Amino acid sequence: MGARKFFSNWITLNILGAIVLFAVLIFGADIFLKTVTKHNQELSVPDLTGMTAAEAGRYLAARGMRSEVTDSVYIKRMERGVVYRQNPEPGSHVKKGRRILLTINAVNPKEVTMPNLVGYSMRQAKAELLSRGLNLGSLIYVEDIATNNVLKQLYLNREIKPGTEVESGTRIDLVLGLNKADDMTFVPYVTGMKYLTAVNTVQDNSLNIKNLIFDYTVSDYSDSINAVVYRQIPEISEDPLLMGTAVTLYLTTDTTKVPERPEPSDSTFVEELPFQDIL
């Protein structure tokens, strides 16, 4: 009788009903949230580098993801129209239906305006070229009163006038003055430096790049950017070289091939430059 009376009480019934309703709501909300957020349905983002935007879109769609091209760059040595970078990166875990943002290598290079570099120092001219999206080519020295003063700017062995439209990434050669009283420089130690940093350092010492030799570990543009110098010719020495001398660099992504830096003797001059990683 006691139990029957207890459950027949309207207050008790309301309390029990509220408890049951609350439990149903919690259970339903949990199922709903798991469905909406696709709980435990994370997908691994594939590497889309080198695919066209259309190929990447189809590849992602087949795996429950979407693509969107949000930006473009122009890498001269990379195939045009293919994926250069993506966000999230390959290997990231995302929910089904996530948009993968793509940066592609532009089909057509950007046009930039050639500046007037005559009268600049070599380093000033180089900085100006880089700021315009252009690259420094060969350093051509001729006898003049002022060493490293820009006398001419050349493109394909012909003078290029300021204001001329050229493709982004174009190499511009500089004709520089060379005073015989100040025409020598030293070879910097670039072994162990990344590709672009090493080239930058060699040029800042008024030397030319003769050859860039990549080993078997370098198969594409991305590899070349991350490659480091494991051998250089000529090596550092106590004897200065004439400005404009050519340097050959050997590069690899296998850092075990990079030797330890030799200890210079007291008579060996090694010019130290600030290490600037421009990647």
N, C-alpha and C positions, 0 to 999 in steps of 0.2 A: 504493500500500500504506500509505503514511504517513497519508493522510487517512482511509482506511477503519479503520485501527487506532485513530486518534484518536477517531472517532465511536463506535467499538465499546467504548470504555472507559466503565465504569459511572459513574465519577466525573464524566466529561465530560457523559454523558447526564443525570445528576441536575442538574448545574448548568444545562444548557440547558433542561431541563424546568422548573426553578424560575424561570428568566428568562421563559419563555413564560407560565407560570402568573401571574407577577407582572404582566406586561403585560396579560393578559386581565382580571385583577382591577382594574387601574387603569382600563382602558377601560370595563369594566362599571360601575364605581363612578361614573365620569364621566357615563355615560348615565343611571344611576339618579338621581344628584343633579339633573341637568338636568330629568328628568321630574318628580321630587318638588317641586323649587322652581320649576317652570315657567319655566325660563330663557328670557329674551327674550320673555316673554309678559306684560309689564306692561300694565296698563290705565289709562286716564285717568279720574279720578273726575269725574263730571258735577256740575253745580250743581243741587242738589235744593231750594233755597230756594223756598218758596211751594207745594210739593207736600204733599199729605196723606201720612201715614205709609204708608198702603196704596199710594198712587200711587208713592211713592219706592221701596217694596219691589219692586213689579212692574218699575219702570224699571231698577233695579239688577240684578234677576234676569235680565232680557233681555240684560244686558251682562256677565254672569259675576261679579257681586258680590252681597253680601248686605247687609241693613240691620238695625239694632237701635236701638230707642228707649231711650235711657239717661237722659234728663232732660227737664224741661219748665220753661218760664218763662211769664209772663203779660204780653204786650205789648198794651195796650188797643186801639191803633190798627191792629193787625195781625190778619189773618184767623185765626180760632181753629182749632186742630188741624193747622196746617201747619208744615212744617220751618222753624225759626228759624236753626239753626246745625248744622253737620256737621263730623265729624272722621274722616278727613282732609279738608282743604279742597278745594274744586273746583279741578281742574287738577293735583292730586297724582297720582303714578303708583304703583299698587299691583299686587300679584299677583292673579291670578284667584282668586275665592272669598273675597277680603278682606271683612270686615265693616265697613260704614260706620256710625259711631255718630251718631245723630240727637238733637238737642234740638228739641222741638216747642213751639209756642205753645199753652198749655193751653186746653182747651175751656171750662172753668169757672174764673173768676178766684179767686184765693186770698182768703180772708176774713182781715182783720186787725182788731185792737182799737184803737179810737180813744183816744189818750192825753189826759190833761188838760194843756192848754197855757196855761191862764189863769195869769197872773203871770210867764210866761216872757218873755224878750226876743224880738224878732222872729227874730233869728238862731238863738237856742236852740230856738225853736219849729220853725223850718224844719229844723234838723238832726234834731230828734226825729221830725218827719213823714217825712223821707227814710229814717231808720233803720227805720221801720215799713212802708216800701213805699208811703207816701202822698206826694202832691205838694202843694206850696204853690200856692194859687189867687190870689185878689185880696187886696191889702192895703187895708183900709178904715179910714181915719183919722177919729177923733173927738176933740174937745177933751178933754184930760185933763192931769193934773199931770206924768205921766211919759211921755215920748216913746218910742214903739216897745215899750211894755209891752202884752202881750196881754190884752185885756179880754173877748173872746168868741171862740169858734170856731164857724164856720158851715159847713153843708153844704146846698147848694141853697137858700140864703138863710134857713135856719133853724138855730137853735143845735143842735149835736150834743153829746150828753152823753158824758163819758168812759166807756169800756167798751163803747160801741156797736160792733157788728160792721159793717164796711164793706168794700167790694171793694178789693183792692190796686190802687194807681194812682189812687184817688179824689182829686180836688182839694178841699182844705180852705181856705176863706177865713178870714182873720184880721181881727178888729176890734182896732185898735191905738190907743193913746193918742197924742195930739199936743199938746205944750206949745208955745204960740205963740212962746215965746222960743227955741225950738229946733225949728223946723218946716221947715227948708230943707235941700236936698241938691243934689249936682251930678250931672250926667249922665256916666257912665263911658264911655270909648271902647271899644266892643266890636267894632268893625269888624275882621274878620279872625279873630275867635274862632269856634269851633264852636258849633253850635246850643245845646246844653245848658249849656255854659260861659258863653255870652253871657246866657242867661236867668238863670242863677245870679248873675252879676255885676250885672245890672240890679236884681234883687230885693234883693241885699245892699246896694244903695244906696237902699233904701226907695222904689223906683219900681215901677210895674206894667207888665206887658206888655199893650199894647193889641191889636196884630196881629202875627202871624208870617206873612210873605208869601214863599212859596217860588217860585222861577222854574221854567222849563220843564225844567231839568236834574234836578229832584227829582221822582221818580215813585213812590217807595215809602218805607216807614219807614226802611229802611237808608240810603237817600239822605239823608233828613232828618237823621238822626243825624250824618252826615258833612258836612252842609252848613255853610258859613261865612257870617258876616254880611258883606255887601258894601255895605250902606247902612243908616243908622239915623236915625230922626226922633224927637226932636230930636237934633242932633249936639252934640258937646261945645262949651261956650261959657264965657265968664267969668261969666255970670249964673246964680245958683242957681235951682232950681225947688222948688216946694212938694212935700213928701213925698206920695207916692201918685200923682204925675203919670204918665201913661201914655206908654210908648215903643213905637214900631213898628220892627220889624226885618225887613229884606229879606235872604233867604238863597239861596245857590247852591252847587253843587258845583264850579263853574268858578272856580278860584282866580284866574284872570286878570282877573276882574271886581273883585277886591278892590283898592281904591286904596292907595297908600302912606300911611302915617300922617302927618298934618300936624304940622309943628313948632309947638307952642303958643307964643304970645307970652308975654312976661314977666308980663302981667296976667291971663293965662288960667290958671285953676286946673284941673288935671286930677288927679283922685283915682286913685292907682294901687292896685290890689288884687292880692293874690297870684293868679297864673294857676293855676287848678285845673281840669284836664281831667277831668271826672267821667264820661266815656264808659266 
